[in-house]
Amino acid sequence: MSPIAGDSAPSPLSPGLYEQVVDRLLERRLAALRRSCIEVTDEELDAGHSHAVLADHLRRVVREALSGVIGEDRLARQVELVNRILRELEGADPEGDRWLSTPPRRLLSDWPLEPLGGGKPERPDTPVALGSLLAGTRLDPSLVSQLRKELSR
């Protein structure tokens, strides 16, 4: 089974502007477009920015692979996959300091037990690490409430 869902048959791309790393799947799709007389523009990666572009590509691929893991032991298998990837990167981390802790968890905050000037700030309703679109619908948190929570951090 392939770790990336949907990579068996090339599907057409929507016309538009892209800034996407060309992997083998995309290369097959682009070849099909060129055979259909569609103009495709691409360029070689710039070595000065390649680390960021390749890291973004890897993030997308790893996210898809992790989301495709199913079963009762899903989390354990996801951690195993992440640690296998990190093991490959050990040259930069010979102590394995970037391997995931057991059980896997994430840091949500750190705050003095006796804070100066007020209490512990309230967490925003939107993810702190990701950008969020607040469209103003009745289902969305209000922009003002989220700004207050963000500014208190």
C-alpha positions as CSV (number, residue, x, y, z in Angstrom):
1,M,0.0,0.0,0.0
2,S,1.3,3.4,-0.9
3,P,1.7,5.8,2.0
4,I,0.1,8.6,0.0
5,A,-3.6,8.3,-0.9
6,G,-4.7,8.9,-4.5
7,D,-1.3,8.6,-6.2
8,S,-2.2,5.6,-8.5
9,A,-3.7,7.5,-11.5
10,P,-2.9,11.0,-12.5
11,S,-5.9,13.3,-12.3
12,P,-6.2,16.6,-14.2
13,L,-5.1,19.8,-12.6
14,S,-7.3,22.9,-12.5
15,P,-5.9,25.8,-14.6
16,G,-4.2,28.3,-12.3
17,L,-1.0,29.5,-10.7
18,Y,1.0,27.2,-8.5
19,E,4.1,27.1,-6.4
20,Q,4.4,23.4,-5.9
21,V,7.3,21.0,-5.9
22,V,7.1,18.7,-8.9
23,D,7.2,15.1,-7.6
24,R,6.7,12.1,-9.8
25,L,3.0,12.1,-9.5
26,L,2.7,15.7,-10.5
27,E,5.3,15.1,-13.3
28,R,2.9,12.5,-14.8
29,R,0.0,14.9,-14.5
30,L,2.0,17.6,-16.2
31,A,3.0,15.3,-19.0
32,A,-0.6,14.5,-19.6
33,L,-1.5,18.2,-19.7
34,R,1.3,18.9,-22.2
35,R,0.0,16.1,-24.4
36,S,-3.4,17.9,-24.3
37,C,-1.8,21.1,-25.6
38,I,-1.9,22.9,-22.3
39,E,1.0,25.2,-21.6
40,V,2.8,24.3,-18.4
41,T,5.4,26.6,-16.9
42,D,7.9,25.3,-14.3
43,E,11.4,26.2,-13.1
44,E,14.3,24.7,-11.2
45,L,14.3,25.2,-7.5
46,D,16.5,28.0,-6.2
47,A,19.2,26.6,-4.0
48,G,19.0,29.6,-1.7
49,H,15.3,28.8,-0.8
50,S,15.2,25.1,-1.5
51,H,15.3,24.1,2.1
52,A,12.0,25.9,2.8
53,V,10.3,24.7,-0.4
54,L,11.4,21.1,0.2
55,A,10.4,21.2,3.8
56,D,6.9,22.4,2.9
57,H,6.6,19.6,0.3
58,L,7.8,17.0,2.9
59,R,5.3,18.4,5.5
60,R,2.4,17.9,3.0
61,V,3.6,14.3,2.1
62,V,4.1,13.3,5.8
63,R,0.7,14.8,6.8
64,E,-1.0,12.7,4.1
65,A,0.8,9.6,5.1
66,L,0.0,10.1,8.8
67,S,-3.7,10.8,8.1
68,G,-3.8,7.5,6.0
69,V,-2.8,5.4,9.0
70,I,-5.9,3.6,10.4
71,G,-6.6,1.0,13.0
72,E,-6.7,0.8,16.8
73,D,-3.0,1.3,17.0
74,R,-3.1,4.4,14.8
75,L,-1.2,6.7,17.1
76,A,1.5,4.2,17.9
77,R,2.0,3.5,14.2
78,Q,2.1,7.3,13.4
79,V,4.7,7.8,16.1
80,E,6.7,4.9,14.7
81,L,6.6,6.5,11.2
82,V,7.7,9.9,12.5
83,N,10.6,8.3,14.4
84,R,11.7,6.3,11.4
85,I,11.8,9.6,9.4
86,L,13.7,11.3,12.2
87,R,16.1,8.3,12.4
88,E,17.0,9.1,8.7
89,L,17.8,12.6,9.7
90,E,20.0,11.5,12.6
91,G,23.1,13.1,11.1
92,A,21.7,16.4,12.3
93,D,20.6,15.0,15.6
94,P,22.9,12.1,16.7
95,E,21.3,12.0,20.2
96,G,17.8,11.5,18.9
97,D,16.6,14.6,20.7
98,R,14.0,15.2,18.0
99,W,12.4,11.8,18.4
100,L,8.9,11.9,19.9
101,S,8.4,11.4,23.6
102,T,6.4,8.4,24.9
103,P,3.5,8.7,25.3
104,P,3.3,11.3,22.5
105,R,2.0,14.7,23.6
106,R,2.2,18.4,22.7
107,L,2.9,21.5,24.7
108,L,0.0,23.8,25.1
109,S,1.4,26.5,27.4
110,D,3.9,27.3,30.1
111,W,3.0,30.0,32.6
112,P,4.4,31.1,35.9
113,L,2.5,29.5,38.8
114,E,2.2,33.0,40.3
115,P,2.0,35.3,37.3
116,L,2.8,39.0,37.7
117,G,0.1,41.4,36.5
118,G,-2.8,39.0,36.1
119,G,-3.8,35.4,35.6
120,K,-3.1,32.8,33.0
121,P,-4.3,33.9,29.5
122,E,-7.3,32.2,27.9
123,R,-6.5,30.1,24.9
124,P,-7.9,31.3,21.6
125,D,-10.7,29.2,20.0
126,T,-8.6,28.9,16.8
127,P,-5.3,27.0,16.6
128,V,-2.3,29.1,17.8
129,A,0.1,27.5,15.4
130,L,-2.0,27.9,12.3
131,G,-3.6,30.8,10.5
132,S,-7.4,30.9,10.7
133,L,-10.0,32.6,8.6
134,L,-12.6,34.3,10.7
135,A,-15.5,34.8,8.2
136,G,-17.9,36.3,10.7
137,T,-20.5,33.5,10.5
138,R,-22.5,32.6,13.5
139,L,-20.4,29.4,13.8
140,D,-17.1,31.3,13.9
141,P,-15.6,32.9,17.0
142,S,-15.7,36.7,16.8
143,L,-12.7,38.5,15.6
144,V,-12.7,40.7,18.7
145,S,-12.7,37.8,21.1
146,Q,-9.9,36.1,19.3
147,L,-7.8,39.3,19.2
148,R,-8.3,39.8,23.0
149,K,-7.2,36.2,23.7
150,E,-4.2,36.5,21.3
151,L,-3.1,39.9,22.7
152,S,-3.2,38.6,26.3
153,R,-0.6,36.0,25.4
